[in-house]
Amino acid sequence: MVNQYICLLGMLCFAGICFGQDEQPEKQGNQKAGEYHIPWWAPTDDRAKWILFGGYGINEQSGTAGSVEASSPRKLVNFGGAIERVAFFELSYLGPAEKLNSSQSWGSVLFSTGMTSTPTLGRIGKIRFDLPCTLGYTRMIRTANAVNFGAGLDVIWGKDHGIRFEVRDYFKLSGHNEHNVVFRIAYLRLVDT
C-alpha cells in the first residue's frame, strides 16, 4: 500500500517537471540589463506561507533488517501547523486514529524542518496552481528520527489565501522500517516578510 503512495509522490514531481510553466516566458532573448529569467521550478512568490493542516493516513511497518515479519497497516491522524518559505518548520501530532483520546496512544509530537520548492504549474484566471515539494528531517518526540518527503498541489486565490492538498511520508530511520503516509488538506495564508 505504501509503495503506491510513494509512486504517487514520484508522479506528482514528474508532472511538475514536465508540465511546469515559466512565469516570464519568451523573455530570454531580449532581456534588458538587470533583468533575469526565472526558471519554471523556482519559487515565484517570495512571501512566507502560514499553514494549518489536518490529515488522515496509514502506518505500515516491517520487521527489523533481519526479520521478514510485518504488521498490518494502522490508521493515522496528523494535524498541526507550519511556516514555509524556502525552508519549512512544522510542529504537528501524528498518531493512531482509533486511540486519539486514549492515554495508551503511541502517537508522537513531530518537529520537522527542511527545504521546499514550490514552482508554479499555471494559472486559470486569478487562481494560481503551485506544486509544493518538500524534503527534510523529522524528530518524532518519544519515538525516533525520520526523513519526511512529500508533494502536493496549492490552489492560491486572491492575494493571500489558498488551500493545499498534499501527500507526506515520515519514514522512520531507526529500529524497524516504518512508513507513516498521510494525505493532508491545509489552509494557506501568504504573508509579506
Number of C-alpha atoms within 10 A of each C-alpha: 10 17 9 9 17 18 11 16 21 14 13 20 17 12 13 23 15 10 12 19 17 19 20 13 11 10 14 12 7 8 11 9 6 5 10 11 14 15 15 21 19 13 20 17 13 12 16 18 22 18 20 20 19 17 20 19 23 22 24 19 19 16 14 14 9 7 9 8 9 14 10 10 16 15 18 23 24 24 19 17 16 19 19 19 19 15 15 19 17 17 16 18 18 24 23 21 17 12 15 15 9 9 7 8 13 13 20 18 19 24 17 22 22 18 16 20 20 24 25 25 22 17 14 7 7 9 13 16 20 23 27 22 22 20 20 18 18 25 20 20 13 11 15 15 20 22 18 22 22 25 26 22 21 24 17 20 14 9 11 13 15 20 18 23 18 21 24 24 25 25 21 21 14 12 12 15 15 21 24 25 28 24 20 20 21 21 18 22 18 20 13 9 8
